[in-house]
Amino acid sequence: MGRGKKYLEVRKAVDPKNQYTVSDALKLIDETKTAKFDETVEVAVKLGIDPRQANQQIRGAMVLPHGIGKIVRVLVFTKGEKVKEAEEAGADYVGAEDFVDKISKENWLQFEVAIATPDVMNLVGKLGKILGPRGLMPSPKVGTVTFDIGRAVKEAKAGRIEVKNDKGGVVHVPIGKVSFGTAKLRENFLVFMDSLQRMKPSSSKGMFIRKIVISNTMGPGIKVDSVSVRDELKGFEVAA
């Protein structure tokens, strides 16, 4: 399938052989936007891991300082006193058997994040084949199986992102919208990169960050120089 005229025009602004500094890459993100909608800014990082090894899997979560510019609908599986805590924290849907039935019988999936308290995971576990492939299954590894429901809901609403490598050892995450501007995107990007580096498995040898590519939804990939990222992270602090 051929590329559109607008894409081909903005593609000329990006040298595929060049690795850009963080600042220059984010300027290009703005210059290469072509869509009428507010495009999502995405980062792909090739990691120095063997994704076939269980002890080298990357899985975790983080909250970016400026969120990701997306409305997040949260479903909480819980019972008893935790129902009120979930509702007060801003959960969109709260329940237990009723939502398990709704999902299993009606294939209802009108939410982006599912959180559960440990005492109802025996019920939620029945939904593994439905929620698992869609990345919606609550998991203690990323903090979505917890009794601290209030915090988990607030983080999800604030734009908490899950970080997980694919079969090729690449991590893909959104870091906001083009409309955020370079300052907010820079902070989100650096918080993500700093957190990702802290996830390096002890069994991963050699260079951990192999390649960084940033792009907007409709634009070309822009390679980011890892040395520039390292330099930017020195003394980096998120503005209030």
C-alpha positions as CSV (number, residue, x, y, z in Angstrom):
1,M,0.0,0.0,0.0
2,G,1.4,3.4,-1.0
3,R,2.0,6.2,1.5
4,G,0.0,9.4,1.4
5,K,1.3,12.6,0.1
6,K,1.5,14.3,3.5
7,Y,3.4,11.4,4.9
8,L,5.9,11.5,2.1
9,E,6.4,15.2,2.6
10,V,7.1,15.0,6.4
11,R,9.2,11.9,5.8
12,K,11.8,14.2,4.1
13,A,12.3,16.1,7.4
14,V,13.6,13.0,9.1
15,D,17.0,11.5,8.2
16,P,16.6,7.7,8.8
17,K,20.3,7.3,9.3
18,N,20.6,10.0,11.9
19,Q,20.2,9.6,15.6
20,Y,18.7,12.8,17.1
21,T,19.0,14.4,20.5
22,V,16.0,14.3,22.7
23,S,15.2,18.0,22.0
24,D,15.6,17.6,18.2
25,A,13.5,14.4,18.1
26,L,10.7,16.1,20.0
27,K,10.8,19.1,17.7
28,L,10.4,16.7,14.8
29,I,7.4,15.1,16.5
30,D,5.6,18.4,16.2
31,E,6.9,19.1,12.7
32,T,5.8,15.7,11.3
33,K,2.2,15.7,12.6
34,T,-0.2,15.4,9.7
35,A,-3.5,14.1,11.1
36,K,-6.5,16.3,11.9
37,F,-6.9,14.5,15.3
38,D,-4.5,14.9,18.3
39,E,-1.9,12.2,17.5
40,T,-0.5,10.0,20.2
41,V,3.3,10.1,20.7
42,E,4.8,6.6,21.0
43,V,8.2,5.3,22.0
44,A,9.7,1.9,21.0
45,V,12.8,0.7,22.7
46,K,14.8,-2.3,21.5
47,L,16.3,-3.9,24.6
48,G,19.4,-6.1,25.2
49,I,17.5,-9.0,26.5
50,D,16.7,-12.6,25.5
51,P,12.9,-12.5,25.5
52,R,12.8,-16.3,25.5
53,Q,14.3,-16.4,29.0
54,A,11.8,-16.0,31.9
55,N,14.4,-14.2,34.0
56,Q,14.9,-11.5,31.3
57,Q,11.2,-10.5,30.9
58,I,10.4,-6.8,31.4
59,R,7.1,-6.2,33.1
60,G,6.1,-3.3,35.3
61,A,4.1,-0.1,35.4
62,M,4.7,3.6,35.9
63,V,2.8,6.8,36.2
64,L,4.0,9.6,33.8
65,P,4.0,13.1,35.3
66,H,1.6,14.5,32.7
67,G,-0.4,11.4,32.0
68,I,-1.0,10.2,28.4
69,G,-3.9,12.4,27.4
70,K,-6.3,9.5,27.3
71,I,-9.6,8.9,29.1
72,V,-9.2,5.7,31.0
73,R,-12.2,3.7,32.1
74,V,-11.5,1.6,35.2
75,L,-13.2,-1.6,36.3
76,V,-12.6,-2.8,39.8
77,F,-13.4,-6.3,40.9
78,T,-14.0,-6.3,44.7
79,K,-16.5,-6.8,47.5
80,G,-17.4,-5.4,50.9
81,E,-15.8,-2.3,52.3
82,K,-13.4,-1.9,49.3
83,V,-16.4,-1.1,47.0
84,K,-16.8,2.4,48.5
85,E,-13.0,3.0,48.4
86,A,-13.0,2.1,44.6
87,E,-16.0,4.4,43.9
88,E,-14.6,7.3,45.9
89,A,-11.3,7.0,44.0
90,G,-13.1,7.4,40.7
91,A,-13.6,3.9,39.4
92,D,-16.1,3.7,36.5
93,Y,-17.4,0.2,37.3
94,V,-17.2,-1.7,40.6
95,G,-18.5,-5.2,41.3
96,A,-17.6,-8.9,41.4
97,E,-19.8,-11.8,40.1
98,D,-22.0,-9.4,38.2
99,F,-19.2,-8.1,36.1
100,V,-17.6,-11.6,35.7
101,D,-20.9,-12.7,34.3
102,K,-21.3,-9.7,32.1
103,I,-17.8,-10.2,30.5
104,S,-18.1,-13.9,30.1
105,K,-21.7,-14.0,28.8
106,E,-21.9,-10.7,26.9
107,N,-18.2,-10.3,26.0
108,W,-18.5,-6.8,27.6
109,L,-15.2,-4.9,27.5
110,Q,-16.0,-1.3,27.9
111,F,-13.0,-0.5,30.0
112,E,-9.2,0.1,29.5
113,V,-7.9,-1.1,33.0
114,A,-9.1,-3.8,35.3
115,I,-8.1,-3.9,39.0
116,A,-8.9,-6.5,41.5
117,T,-8.5,-7.2,45.2
118,P,-6.7,-10.5,45.9
119,D,-9.8,-12.0,47.7
120,V,-11.8,-12.1,44.4
121,M,-9.1,-13.3,42.1
122,N,-10.6,-16.8,42.2
123,L,-13.6,-15.3,40.4
124,V,-11.6,-13.1,38.0
125,G,-9.4,-16.0,37.1
126,K,-12.3,-17.5,35.1
127,L,-11.9,-14.6,32.7
128,G,-8.3,-15.4,31.8
129,K,-9.0,-16.5,28.2
130,I,-11.0,-13.3,27.5
131,L,-8.9,-10.7,29.4
132,G,-5.4,-12.2,29.0
133,P,-5.0,-11.9,25.2
134,R,-6.3,-8.3,25.4
135,G,-3.8,-7.3,28.2
136,L,-6.7,-6.6,30.6
137,M,-6.1,-9.3,33.2
138,P,-5.3,-7.9,36.6
139,S,-1.8,-8.9,37.8
140,P,0.2,-8.4,41.0
141,K,3.3,-7.8,38.9
142,V,2.0,-4.5,37.6
143,G,0.1,-3.5,40.7
144,T,-3.5,-4.3,39.5
145,V,-4.1,-7.0,42.1
146,T,-4.0,-5.1,45.4
147,F,-5.9,-4.2,48.5
148,D,-4.7,-0.6,48.0
149,I,-7.6,0.0,45.6
150,G,-7.8,3.8,46.0
151,R,-4.2,4.3,45.0
152,A,-4.4,1.9,42.1
153,V,-7.6,3.5,40.7
154,K,-6.1,7.0,40.9
155,E,-2.9,5.9,39.2
156,A,-4.8,4.3,36.4
157,K,-6.9,7.4,35.9
158,A,-3.8,9.5,35.9
159,G,-2.4,7.7,32.9
160,R,-0.5,4.8,34.5
161,I,1.2,2.8,31.7
162,E,2.2,-0.9,31.7
163,V,5.6,-1.8,30.3
164,K,6.1,-5.2,28.8
165,N,8.5,-6.5,26.2
166,D,7.2,-8.3,23.1
167,K,8.6,-11.4,21.5
168,G,11.3,-9.4,19.8
169,G,12.6,-7.8,23.0
170,V,11.0,-4.4,22.2
171,V,8.9,-2.3,24.6
172,H,6.2,0.0,23.1
173,V,4.5,2.7,25.2
174,P,2.5,5.9,24.6
175,I,4.0,9.0,26.3
176,G,1.3,11.6,25.6
177,K,-0.2,13.6,22.8
178,V,1.4,15.9,20.3
179,S,-0.6,18.8,21.9
180,F,1.3,18.3,25.1
181,G,4.2,20.4,23.7
182,T,7.8,19.5,23.9
183,A,8.4,20.4,27.6
184,K,5.7,18.0,28.9
185,L,6.6,15.3,26.3
186,R,10.3,15.6,27.3
187,E,9.5,15.0,31.0
188,N,7.2,12.1,30.3
189,F,9.8,10.6,28.0
190,L,12.7,11.0,30.5
191,V,10.6,9.5,33.3
192,F,9.8,6.5,31.2
193,M,13.4,6.0,30.1
194,D,14.7,6.4,33.7
195,S,12.1,3.9,35.0
196,L,12.9,1.5,32.1
197,Q,16.6,1.4,32.8
198,R,15.8,0.6,36.5
199,M,13.9,-2.5,35.2
200,K,17.1,-4.1,33.7
201,P,17.3,-7.7,34.7
202,S,20.5,-8.8,36.5
203,S,20.7,-11.6,34.0
204,S,20.8,-9.2,31.0
205,K,24.5,-8.6,30.0
206,G,26.0,-5.9,28.0
207,M,24.1,-2.9,26.6
208,F,20.5,-2.8,27.8
209,I,19.1,0.1,25.7
210,R,19.9,-0.9,22.1
211,K,17.7,1.4,20.0
212,I,15.2,4.1,20.7
213,V,12.6,5.3,18.2
214,I,9.9,7.9,18.8
215,S,7.0,8.8,16.5
216,N,3.5,10.2,16.3
217,T,0.6,8.1,15.2
218,M,0.8,9.0,11.5
219,G,4.4,10.0,11.2
220,P,7.8,8.4,10.5
221,G,10.0,6.9,13.2
222,I,12.7,9.2,14.6
223,K,15.8,7.6,16.1
224,V,16.9,9.0,19.4
225,D,20.5,9.0,20.5
226,S,20.9,7.0,23.7
227,V,23.9,9.1,24.8
228,S,21.6,12.2,24.6
229,V,19.1,10.5,26.8
230,R,21.8,9.6,29.3
231,D,23.0,13.2,29.4
232,E,19.4,14.6,29.7
233,L,18.8,12.3,32.7
234,K,21.7,13.7,34.7
235,G,20.2,16.0,37.2
236,F,16.8,15.7,35.7
237,E,13.9,16.8,37.8
238,V,10.2,17.0,36.9
239,A,8.8,20.5,37.1
240,A,6.1,21.1,39.6
